Amino acid sequence: MEFTELEERARALAASGERRILGIAGPPGAGKSTLAARLAQALGPERAVVVPMDGFHLAQAELERLGRADRKGAPDTFDAAGYAALLARLRTPAAAAVYAPAFDRSLEEPVAGSIPVDPAVRLVITEGNYLLYEAGEWAAVRALLDEVWFLAPDDTLRVRRLVDRHVRHGKAPARAEEWVARSDEANARLIAAGRTRADLVVE
């Protein structure tokens, strides 16, 4: 599917007259954040804003306290309930801006209060791995999204991009390959089960 078709679909959501939330799901390295950013840029800041699921990563210190730091990115390394609560809050625009957290890849940490969502914005684009995941507190997320797209690129290309991304952010190449094979791809298998719950699959 061409980007222009996806842009038209996003524009239709934004033009509905009410606040809509578009979810972009898929495995690690699928291109979710890239597509979300392109859509937001195409629609303009007065119409669309990106609120990433990754802003709800637990802090590194908390992951270490819980003994989960070695599998950062797994479903239980996020504040799923907090993410669902923010989506519920965003569905109905308030009188003032609502602030959402971002994830700083240079720090590998979430940063609170980073993304203002103005009341006038009609389309919130949220992207992340577990938008269609049905276990635990993640199960509440799907009903809060007006539409969800699932990105399913070629796995060989996706894994290569993922290794390259880990290297760019400080991991040695061998460590990056090990992390992707052990952690990211285990998560990818969990995420794939949600593909059938998407409104659109982008291959």
C-alpha positions, 0 to 999 in steps of 0.5 A, spaced: 500 500 500 502 506 498 503 512 503 498 516 499 493 511 500 494 511 508 495 519 508 488 519 505 485 514 510 488 518 516 485 525 513 478 521 513 479 520 520 481 527 522 476 530 518 470 526 522 469 532 526 470 529 533 477 527 536 479 520 533 485 515 535 489 511 530 493 506 532 499 503 528 501 496 531 507 491 529 513 488 531 519 491 533 523 494 527 516 494 523 517 502 521 511 504 526 514 511 529 517 512 522 510 512 519 506 515 524 511 521 524 510 522 516 502 522 517 503 527 522 507 531 518 503 530 512 496 532 516 500 538 520 500 539 527 494 543 527 490 536 525 494 531 528 499 529 533 503 522 535 503 519 542 507 513 542 506 507 547 514 507 548 513 513 553 510 508 558 516 504 558 518 503 566 524 507 568 531 503 567 531 503 575 524 500 576 526 495 571 532 493 575 528 493 581 523 488 578 528 484 575 526 485 568 531 489 565 534 484 561 528 483 557 526 491 556 520 491 551 516 485 553 509 487 555 510 487 563 516 492 562 511 498 560 505 501 564 500 498 560 494 501 565 497 508 565 497 508 557 490 506 557 488 511 562 491 516 557 488 514 551 481 514 555 483 521 557 485 523 550 478 521 547 474 527 549 478 533 548 479 537 555 479 545 555 486 545 556 492 541 553 493 534 555 501 532 556 503 525 554 510 522 555 515 521 550 521 516 550 528 518 549 532 513 545 539 517 547 537 516 554 533 509 553 528 512 558 521 515 558 520 523 559 514 525 562 510 531 560 513 531 553 508 531 548 502 537 548 496 534 545 492 541 544 484 540 544 483 542 537 487 536 534 482 532 531 487 526 530 491 522 535 496 517 532 499 512 537 504 507 535 507 501 539 508 494 539 502 492 544 496 495 541 493 489 539 495 485 545 490 481 549 493 479 555 492 483 562 491 490 562 493 491 555 486 488 553 483 495 554 487 498 549 484 496 543 477 498 545 480 505 546 482 506 538 478 508 533 482 504 527 488 500 528 493 498 522 498 493 523 505 493 519 508 487 517 514 488 513 519 483 510 522 480 516 529 479 514 529 487 512 525 488 519 531 484 523 536 488 520 534 495 521 532 493 528 540 490 529 542 497 526 538 501 530 541 498 537 548 499 534 546 506 533 544 507 540 550 504 543 550 496 543 556 492 540 554 489 534 554 482 537 550 484 543 545 487 538 544 481 534 543 477 541 538 482 544 534 482 537 534 474 537 533 473 544 528 479 546 525 483 540 523 476 536 520 473 542 516 479 543 515 479 535 511 473 536 507 475 541 505 481 537 503 477 531 497 474 534 494 480 534 494 481 527 487 479 526 484 484 530 487 490 526 482 494 521 488 494 516 494 490 515 500 494 511 505 489 508 
